[in-house]
C-alpha cells in the first residue's frame, strides 16, 4: 500500500507540472492573440509638425481579414490646418493595382482602387502615403470613414495631428544702427531633448536647452528652426527692420556773439521720402529732401526730428553754446583739435580800475583737460614782482600776482596769463572754463568763462607752432586756391582751416586768422 501511494504521488506531481506548462503556453497564446486582436485592420499613423513643414501619413493594413481586390476609404481632415499635396503608391500593396487614386474634396480624401490580383488574406503593409503641408496650428484627428467593397466592416484606427510651434519674442523688432536684437525662442509640443537649433538653415546650437537666445545684428528675416531627437521640426520667422538714425553736423558748436550756425541733418536707414522735419516739436519743413539744414542763432539744445512717409521717426540733438565775452575778466572761447596740448589765455578787457594786485580761480573739467603749466611772457603780468599759478585741486587753479611799480592802468586790455592743458579727448567734446573767487583790485569785476570745443573744429593754428601767424592765414588761403602742398609744407588735406564754421576753407577763414595775429576783433575771439 505504501508503494501504491508513492506511485500515485509521483503521477500527481507529473500531471501538475504538465498541466502548469500547458496553462502557461495557453496563456502566452492568449496574450499574443489578444495583442494581435487589438491592432486595427485599417489604420492611419500619427504625425506632428510646425507651420510650413511637410508631413506624410501612411494608410496601412494589419493581417487583412479577407482578400482585397477593391476598396474605398475616406480620410477626413481639417483643411484649415493641413493642405493636401499628393499621394504616393510606390512600394505599397496597391502599387500594381490596375486602378488607384486619391480624389480630394472639401476636407476629405477619397482613396480607392481595383485589381485583378487581390491582396491575400493575412497581409500586412502600406496601402498609400498621403503628404500634407502644415498651414494651421490646431491639433486634430484625421478620421477614417466610408469603408466600402472588400474592406467594409473592418476595424479602424484614426490618425492624429499634433501642432509643433515655436514661441519667439519679439516676432518683429527695429534695429538701431550698430545695435542688436535678442530673440528668445522656445518650442511648444515638441519631443524630448537634445534639440538642434538652426537660423536660416545654419546650425547655431545643439544641446538639452529648450530655449535659444539669439542676437541679430543686421536687418532681415530670421527663420529660426528646431529639430528634436525624433526628427520633428518646427520653425518661425522673426523680422528685423533697420531703424532710422539721424546724423547731425555739427552736433556741438560754439557761437560767436551775434553769429549763426547751420545745422545739417540727414537720416540713415530711413524709408522713402517725403520727410517732415521738426525742431523742438514744431514742423519747419516738409519735402522730398533726405537732408535738412537749420540755422541756429542762439544758444540752446536743438532737438531735430524727422518722420518719413511710413511713419518712422528719429531724432537727434545739437548743442549750441554762445560764447560770453562781456566780462572785464574773461576766458575767450577755444576750438582745438584732439590730442596734444591746448593753450587758453585769461584776459582783462577795458580794466575798470588800476590793478597792482589780483587773484582769481579757474575751474575746468579734469576729465577733459589736464593742467600742464602756465606762462606770463608777453602778458600784462610779465613785469609784476610776483606771479604764480597753483593747482589747488583737480579742476581748480589759483592765479595770483602783485606789483609795487608796474600796475595795470585803468582801461587796459590784454592777456594776464596763458594756461596750457593736455587734451584728454579724441572726439568732439564741449567743456567750459569758469572764473571764480576774484579778489584784491579785481574783486567785484564782471567775469565771463569760456567754451572749449575740443576735437570739433579748427583753432587757426594750422602749423601747430603754438600761435596764430600770417603763415597760418597763408596756408588757409593756399588751400582755398588748391595750391598744394602749402608754403608751410603741409599737405592740403591736413590743413585745418575752417574757423568760421562754414564746413570749407574760404578767404574768410584766412582773414579771421590774420585778424587774430593783428589782435583785431574776429571770429577767433
C-alpha positions as CSV (number, residue, x, y, z in Angstrom):
1,X,0.0,0.0,0.0
2,X,2.9,2.3,0.7
3,X,4.3,1.6,-2.8
4,X,1.0,2.3,-4.4
5,X,0.8,5.6,-2.6
6,X,4.2,6.6,-3.8
7,X,3.4,5.9,-7.4
8,X,0.2,7.8,-7.2
9,X,2.0,10.8,-5.7
10,X,4.6,10.8,-8.5
11,X,1.9,10.7,-11.1
12,X,0.1,13.6,-9.5
13,X,3.3,15.7,-9.5
14,X,4.0,14.9,-13.1
15,X,0.4,15.8,-14.1
16,X,0.7,19.1,-12.1
17,X,3.9,20.0,-14.0
18,X,2.4,19.2,-17.4
19,X,-0.8,21.0,-16.6
20,X,1.1,24.1,-15.5
21,X,3.2,24.1,-18.6
22,X,0.1,23.7,-20.9
23,X,-1.6,26.5,-19.0
24,X,1.5,28.8,-19.5
25,X,1.6,28.0,-23.2
26,X,-2.1,28.6,-23.5
27,X,-1.7,31.9,-21.6
28,X,1.1,33.1,-23.9
29,X,-1.0,32.2,-26.9
30,X,-4.0,34.0,-25.5
31,X,-1.8,37.2,-24.8
32,X,-0.4,37.0,-28.3
33,X,-3.8,36.6,-29.9
34,X,-5.3,39.4,-27.8
35,X,-2.4,41.7,-28.7
36,X,-2.9,40.9,-32.4
37,X,-6.6,41.4,-32.0
38,X,-6.1,44.9,-30.6
39,X,-4.4,46.1,-33.8
40,X,-7.0,47.6,-36.2
41,X,-7.4,46.1,-39.7
42,X,-7.0,49.5,-41.3
43,X,-5.1,52.3,-39.6
44,X,-3.6,55.8,-40.2
45,X,-0.5,56.8,-38.3
46,X,0.0,59.9,-36.2
47,X,2.1,62.9,-37.2
48,X,3.1,66.3,-35.9
49,X,4.8,69.3,-37.4
50,X,5.3,73.1,-37.4
51,X,3.9,75.8,-39.7
52,X,5.2,75.3,-43.2
53,X,6.6,71.8,-42.6
54,X,5.8,68.8,-44.9
55,X,4.3,65.7,-43.2
56,X,3.4,62.3,-44.6
57,X,0.7,60.0,-43.3
58,X,0.7,56.3,-44.1
59,X,-2.6,54.3,-44.5
60,X,-1.8,50.6,-43.8
61,X,-3.4,47.2,-43.1
62,X,-2.7,44.7,-40.4
63,X,-3.3,41.0,-41.1
64,X,-6.1,41.5,-43.5
65,X,-9.3,39.5,-42.6
66,X,-10.0,38.7,-46.2
67,X,-8.5,39.1,-49.7
68,X,-8.9,42.6,-51.1
69,X,-9.5,43.3,-54.8
70,X,-11.4,46.5,-54.4
71,X,-11.6,49.1,-51.7
72,X,-12.7,52.6,-50.8
73,X,-12.0,54.7,-47.7
74,X,-12.4,58.4,-46.9
75,X,-9.8,60.3,-44.9
76,X,-11.4,63.4,-43.2
77,X,-9.0,66.2,-42.2
78,X,-9.1,69.8,-41.1
79,X,-8.2,71.8,-44.2
80,X,-7.6,75.0,-42.2
81,X,-4.6,73.2,-40.6
82,X,-3.4,70.8,-43.3
83,X,-3.1,71.4,-47.0
84,X,-3.2,68.2,-49.2
85,X,-0.2,68.0,-51.5
86,X,-0.4,64.5,-53.1
87,X,-0.4,60.7,-52.8
88,X,2.3,58.1,-53.4
89,X,1.5,54.4,-54.0
90,X,5.1,53.3,-54.8
91,X,6.4,50.5,-52.7
92,X,3.0,49.7,-51.3
93,X,0.4,46.8,-51.5
94,X,-1.5,48.9,-54.1
95,X,1.4,49.7,-56.3
96,X,0.3,47.1,-59.0
97,X,-3.4,47.9,-58.8
98,X,-5.0,48.4,-62.2
99,X,-6.7,51.5,-61.0
100,X,-5.8,53.5,-57.9
101,X,-6.4,57.1,-57.0
102,X,-6.9,59.7,-54.2
103,X,-9.5,62.2,-55.0
104,X,-9.5,65.4,-52.8
105,X,-12.6,67.4,-52.0
106,X,-13.5,69.8,-49.2
107,X,-11.7,68.4,-46.1
108,X,-12.0,64.8,-47.4
109,X,-9.7,62.5,-49.4
110,X,-11.5,59.6,-51.3
111,X,-8.9,56.8,-51.6
112,X,-9.6,53.6,-53.5
113,X,-8.5,51.1,-56.1
114,X,-9.4,47.9,-58.1
115,X,-7.1,45.0,-59.0
116,X,-7.4,41.5,-60.6
117,X,-4.6,40.4,-58.4
118,X,-6.1,40.6,-54.9
119,X,-4.1,41.4,-51.7
120,X,-4.1,38.0,-50.0
121,X,-5.8,37.5,-46.6
122,X,-3.4,37.8,-43.7
123,X,-1.4,40.5,-45.4
124,X,0.2,43.5,-43.6
125,X,1.7,46.6,-45.1
126,X,1.2,50.1,-46.5
127,X,-1.6,51.0,-49.0
128,X,-0.8,54.7,-49.7
129,X,1.2,57.6,-48.4
130,X,-0.5,61.0,-48.1
131,X,1.5,64.2,-48.0
132,X,0.3,67.5,-46.4
133,X,1.8,70.9,-45.7
134,X,1.0,72.4,-42.2
135,X,-0.8,75.7,-42.6
136,X,-2.5,76.0,-39.2
137,X,-1.8,75.5,-35.5
138,X,-4.7,73.3,-34.4
139,X,-4.3,69.8,-33.0
140,X,-7.0,67.4,-34.5
141,X,-7.8,63.9,-35.6
142,X,-7.8,62.6,-39.2
143,X,-10.9,60.2,-39.3
144,X,-11.3,57.1,-41.5
145,X,-14.8,56.6,-42.8
146,X,-16.9,55.3,-45.7
147,X,-15.2,51.8,-45.8
148,X,-16.7,50.1,-48.9
149,X,-16.1,47.0,-51.1
150,X,-13.8,44.4,-49.6
151,X,-12.9,46.4,-46.6
152,X,-16.5,47.0,-45.4
153,X,-16.8,46.3,-41.7
154,X,-13.1,46.4,-41.0
155,X,-11.9,47.9,-37.7
156,X,-10.1,51.2,-38.0
157,X,-7.6,53.4,-36.1
158,X,-7.8,57.2,-36.9
159,X,-4.7,59.3,-37.2
160,X,-3.9,62.5,-35.3
161,X,-2.1,65.7,-36.0
162,X,-0.1,67.5,-33.2
163,X,1.0,71.0,-33.9
164,X,4.6,71.8,-33.1
165,X,5.2,75.6,-32.7
166,X,7.9,77.9,-31.7
167,X,7.2,80.8,-29.4
168,X,9.5,83.7,-30.5
169,X,9.9,87.0,-28.7
170,X,10.0,89.5,-30.3
171,X,8.4,88.4,-33.5
172,X,9.5,91.7,-35.1
173,X,11.8,94.4,-33.9
174,X,13.5,97.6,-35.1
175,X,17.3,97.6,-35.0
176,X,19.1,100.8,-34.3
177,X,22.3,101.4,-36.3
178,X,25.1,99.4,-34.7
179,X,22.7,97.8,-32.3
180,X,21.4,94.3,-31.8
181,X,18.1,92.5,-31.1
182,X,17.9,89.4,-28.9
183,X,15.4,86.7,-29.8
184,X,14.2,84.3,-27.2
185,X,12.8,81.1,-28.8
186,X,11.1,78.1,-27.2
187,X,9.5,75.0,-28.7
188,X,5.9,74.0,-27.9
189,X,4.6,70.4,-28.1
190,X,8.0,69.2,-29.2
191,X,9.5,65.9,-28.2
192,X,12.4,65.3,-25.9
193,X,15.9,66.8,-26.0
194,X,18.5,67.0,-27.4
195,X,17.4,69.8,-29.8
196,X,19.2,71.2,-32.8
197,X,18.7,74.9,-33.4
198,X,19.2,76.5,-36.8
199,X,19.0,80.1,-38.0
200,X,18.4,80.4,-41.8
201,X,19.4,76.7,-42.1
202,X,22.7,77.1,-40.3
203,X,23.1,75.2,-37.1
204,X,23.8,77.6,-34.2
205,X,23.3,75.4,-31.1
206,X,22.8,71.8,-30.1
207,X,22.1,70.7,-26.6
208,X,19.5,70.0,-24.0
209,X,18.3,73.6,-23.7
210,X,14.6,74.1,-24.6
211,X,15.2,77.7,-25.3
212,X,17.5,79.6,-27.7
213,X,18.7,83.2,-27.2
214,X,20.0,84.5,-30.5
215,X,21.3,88.0,-31.2
216,X,20.5,89.6,-34.6
217,X,22.9,92.4,-35.6
218,X,21.5,93.3,-39.0
219,X,18.2,93.8,-40.7
220,X,16.4,90.9,-42.4
221,X,14.1,87.9,-41.9
222,X,15.4,85.3,-39.4
223,X,14.0,81.8,-39.9
224,X,14.6,80.0,-36.7
225,X,14.0,76.2,-36.7
226,X,14.3,73.5,-34.1
227,X,14.6,69.7,-34.6
228,X,14.3,67.2,-31.8
229,X,15.8,63.7,-31.4
230,X,12.9,62.2,-33.3
231,X,13.4,64.5,-36.3
232,X,10.3,66.6,-35.6
233,X,10.7,70.1,-37.0
234,X,9.2,73.4,-36.3
235,X,10.2,76.9,-37.4
236,X,9.2,80.5,-37.1
237,X,10.3,83.7,-38.7
238,X,11.2,87.0,-37.0
239,X,11.6,90.2,-38.9
240,X,14.2,92.8,-38.0
241,X,13.9,96.2,-39.7
242,X,16.6,98.8,-39.9
243,X,15.7,101.8,-37.8
244,X,16.2,105.4,-38.7
245,X,19.1,107.3,-37.2
246,X,19.8,110.9,-37.7
247,X,23.3,112.2,-38.3
248,X,23.7,115.9,-37.3
249,X,26.7,118.1,-38.0
250,X,27.9,119.8,-36.1
251,X,26.3,118.2,-33.0
252,X,28.3,120.6,-30.8
253,X,29.2,124.1,-31.6
254,X,30.1,127.4,-30.1
255,X,28.7,130.7,-31.5
256,X,30.4,134.0,-31.6
257,X,28.1,136.7,-30.3
258,X,25.6,137.7,-32.9
259,X,26.6,134.9,-35.3
260,X,24.5,131.9,-36.6
261,X,25.4,128.3,-37.3
262,X,24.0,125.9,-39.9
263,X,23.0,122.5,-38.5
264,X,22.8,119.9,-41.3
265,X,20.8,116.7,-40.6
266,X,20.5,113.6,-42.7
267,X,18.7,110.3,-41.9
268,X,20.4,106.9,-42.2
269,X,18.5,103.6,-42.6
270,X,15.3,105.5,-43.4
271,X,12.5,104.7,-45.8
272,X,11.4,106.6,-48.8
273,X,10.8,110.4,-48.8
274,X,8.9,112.6,-48.3
275,X,10.1,113.6,-44.9
276,X,8.7,116.1,-42.4
277,X,11.3,117.9,-40.3
278,X,10.6,119.3,-36.8
279,X,12.7,121.4,-34.5
280,X,11.6,121.2,-30.8
281,X,8.3,119.6,-32.0
282,X,7.5,122.4,-34.4
283,X,7.3,121.4,-38.1
284,X,9.8,123.6,-40.1
285,X,9.9,121.8,-43.4
286,X,8.2,119.0,-45.4
287,X,9.6,117.9,-48.8
288,X,11.4,115.2,-50.6
289,X,14.9,116.1,-49.4
290,X,16.7,113.5,-47.4
291,X,18.7,116.2,-45.7
292,X,17.7,119.3,-43.8
293,X,19.7,122.5,-42.9
294,X,18.6,124.6,-40.0
295,X,20.2,127.9,-38.9
296,X,20.6,128.4,-35.1
297,X,21.1,131.9,-33.9
298,X,21.2,131.5,-30.1
299,X,22.5,129.0,-27.6
300,X,20.4,126.0,-26.5
301,X,19.6,122.4,-27.2
302,X,18.2,121.9,-30.7
303,X,16.2,118.7,-30.9
304,X,15.6,117.9,-34.6
305,X,13.2,115.2,-35.5
306,X,12.2,113.7,-38.9
307,X,9.3,111.5,-39.8
308,X,9.1,109.6,-43.1
309,X,6.1,108.7,-45.2
310,X,5.8,105.3,-43.5
311,X,5.5,106.9,-40.1
312,X,9.0,106.0,-38.9
313,X,10.7,108.7,-36.9
314,X,14.1,109.5,-35.3
315,X,15.6,112.5,-33.6
316,X,19.0,114.0,-32.8
317,X,20.1,116.8,-30.6
318,X,22.6,119.5,-31.3
319,X,24.1,121.6,-28.5
320,X,24.7,125.3,-29.4
321,X,26.6,127.3,-26.9
322,X,27.0,131.0,-27.3
323,X,30.3,132.4,-26.1
324,X,30.0,135.2,-23.5
325,X,32.9,137.7,-23.9
326,X,31.4,140.5,-21.9
327,X,33.3,140.2,-18.6
328,X,36.1,142.6,-17.5
329,X,37.9,139.4,-16.7
330,X,37.3,136.9,-19.5
331,X,38.3,133.5,-20.9
332,X,37.9,133.5,-24.7
333,X,36.3,130.5,-26.4
334,X,38.6,128.0,-28.0
335,X,38.2,125.4,-30.7
336,X,41.0,122.9,-30.5
337,X,41.9,119.6,-32.3
338,X,42.1,116.3,-30.4
339,X,45.2,115.2,-28.6
340,X,48.3,117.2,-27.8
341,X,48.1,120.4,-25.8
342,X,45.7,123.3,-25.6
343,X,46.8,126.8,-24.6
344,X,44.0,129.1,-23.3
345,X,44.5,132.7,-22.2
346,X,42.8,134.6,-19.5
347,X,42.4,138.3,-20.3
348,X,41.4,141.7,-19.0
349,X,39.0,143.8,-21.1
350,X,39.0,147.6,-20.6
351,X,40.1,147.4,-17.0
352,X,37.5,149.3,-14.8
353,X,40.3,150.4,-12.4
354,X,44.1,150.3,-11.9
355,X,45.4,146.9,-10.8
356,X,48.5,146.2,-8.8
357,X,47.3,143.1,-7.1
358,X,44.9,140.4,-8.2
359,X,43.8,136.8,-7.6
360,X,41.2,134.5,-9.2
361,X,40.4,130.8,-9.7
362,X,40.0,129.0,-13.0
363,X,37.7,126.0,-12.9
364,X,37.9,123.2,-15.6
365,X,36.8,119.7,-16.1
366,X,39.7,117.3,-15.3
367,X,38.2,114.6,-17.4
368,X,38.6,116.8,-20.4
369,X,41.8,118.7,-19.6
370,X,44.9,118.0,-17.6
371,X,46.8,121.1,-16.3
372,X,50.4,121.1,-17.6
373,X,51.7,124.6,-16.8
374,X,51.4,128.3,-17.3
375,X,53.5,131.2,-18.6
376,X,53.3,135.0,-18.3
377,X,55.7,136.1,-21.1
378,X,54.1,138.8,-23.2
379,X,51.2,139.3,-20.8
380,X,50.1,142.2,-18.6
381,X,51.6,140.4,-15.6
382,X,55.0,139.9,-17.2
383,X,56.7,142.7,-15.2
384,X,54.8,142.0,-11.9
385,X,57.1,141.5,-8.9
386,X,55.3,138.2,-8.1
387,X,53.0,136.0,-10.1
388,X,52.2,132.3,-9.9
389,X,49.6,129.6,-10.8
390,X,48.9,126.9,-8.2
391,X,46.9,123.8,-8.8
392,X,44.6,123.8,-5.7
393,X,42.8,120.6,-6.6
394,X,41.8,118.6,-9.7
395,X,40.0,121.0,-11.9
396,X,40.8,124.2,-9.9
397,X,43.8,126.6,-10.4
398,X,44.6,129.7,-8.4
399,X,46.2,132.6,-10.4
400,X,47.7,135.5,-8.3
401,X,50.2,138.4,-8.7
402,X,51.2,141.8,-7.3
403,X,53.5,144.6,-8.2
404,X,54.8,147.7,-6.5
405,X,55.7,149.7,-9.6
406,X,54.1,148.4,-12.8
407,X,50.4,148.5,-12.1
408,X,47.9,147.8,-14.9
409,X,46.3,151.0,-15.9
410,X,42.6,151.6,-16.0
411,X,41.1,151.0,-19.4
412,X,43.9,148.4,-20.4
413,X,43.0,145.4,-22.4
414,X,45.3,142.3,-22.7
415,X,46.1,138.8,-21.6
416,X,47.2,138.2,-18.0
417,X,48.2,134.5,-18.2
418,X,48.4,131.6,-20.7
419,X,47.3,128.2,-19.3
420,X,48.5,125.1,-21.0
421,X,46.5,121.8,-20.8
422,X,46.8,118.3,-22.1
423,X,43.8,117.3,-24.2
424,X,42.1,114.1,-22.9
425,X,39.5,113.9,-25.8
426,X,39.6,112.3,-29.2
427,X,36.1,113.0,-30.3
428,X,34.1,116.3,-30.4
429,X,33.7,117.4,-26.8
430,X,32.2,120.5,-25.3
431,X,33.5,121.8,-22.0
432,X,33.7,125.1,-20.1
433,X,36.3,127.0,-18.1
434,X,34.9,129.2,-15.5
435,X,36.2,132.1,-13.3
436,X,35.6,132.3,-9.5
437,X,36.8,134.0,-6.3
438,X,38.0,137.3,-7.8
439,X,40.0,139.2,-5.0
440,X,42.2,142.2,-4.4
441,X,41.8,145.0,-7.0
442,X,39.6,142.9,-9.3
443,X,37.1,141.9,-6.6
444,X,33.6,142.8,-7.8
445,X,34.6,142.8,-11.5
446,X,32.3,141.1,-14.0
447,X,33.7,137.7,-15.2
448,X,32.8,135.5,-18.2
449,X,34.1,132.0,-18.6
450,X,34.9,130.4,-21.9
451,X,33.7,127.5,-24.0
452,X,36.1,124.8,-25.2
453,X,35.2,122.7,-28.2
454,X,37.8,120.0,-28.3
455,X,38.1,117.9,-31.5
456,X,35.2,119.7,-33.1
457,X,37.0,122.0,-35.5
458,X,40.0,124.2,-36.1
459,X,41.6,126.9,-33.9
460,X,43.6,128.8,-36.5
461,X,47.0,127.4,-35.6
462,X,47.4,125.4,-38.8
463,X,51.1,124.5,-38.4
464,X,50.7,123.7,-34.6
465,X,53.6,126.0,-33.5
466,X,51.6,127.4,-30.6
467,X,50.5,130.7,-32.1
468,X,48.4,132.1,-35.0
469,X,50.6,133.8,-37.5
470,X,50.4,135.1,-41.1
471,X,51.8,131.7,-42.2
472,X,48.7,130.0,-40.9
473,X,46.5,132.5,-42.8
474,X,48.6,131.9,-45.9
475,X,48.2,128.1,-45.6
476,X,44.4,128.5,-45.4
477,X,44.3,130.8,-48.4
478,X,46.5,128.4,-50.4
479,X,44.2,125.5,-49.6
480,X,41.3,127.6,-50.8
481,X,43.2,128.1,-54.1
482,X,44.3,124.4,-54.2
483,X,48.0,125.3,-54.0
484,X,49.3,122.1,-52.6
485,X,51.3,121.5,-50.6
486,X,51.1,124.8,-48.9
487,X,54.1,127.1,-48.3
488,X,54.3,125.8,-44.8
489,X,54.9,122.3,-46.3
490,X,51.6,120.9,-45.0
491,X,49.5,118.8,-47.5
492,X,46.2,120.5,-48.2
493,X,44.2,117.6,-46.8
494,X,45.9,118.1,-43.4
495,X,45.3,121.9,-43.3
496,X,42.6,122.5,-40.6
497,X,41.4,126.0,-41.5
498,X,37.6,126.2,-41.1
499,X,37.4,128.6,-38.2
500,X,34.2,130.3,-39.3
501,X,32.0,127.1,-39.2
502,X,31.2,127.1,-42.9
503,X,32.5,123.5,-43.4
504,X,35.0,124.5,-46.0
505,X,38.2,126.6,-46.3
506,X,37.4,130.1,-47.5
507,X,39.2,133.5,-47.7
508,X,37.1,134.5,-44.6
509,X,39.0,131.8,-42.6
510,X,42.3,133.3,-43.7
511,X,41.1,136.8,-42.9
512,X,40.0,135.6,-39.4
513,X,43.4,134.2,-38.7
514,X,45.2,137.3,-39.9
515,X,42.9,139.5,-37.7
516,X,43.8,137.3,-34.7
517,X,47.5,137.8,-35.5
518,X,46.9,141.6,-35.7
519,X,44.9,141.4,-32.4
520,X,41.8,142.7,-34.2
521,X,38.3,141.5,-33.3
522,X,37.3,138.5,-35.3
523,X,35.7,135.0,-35.2
524,X,38.6,133.6,-33.1
525,X,37.9,136.0,-30.2
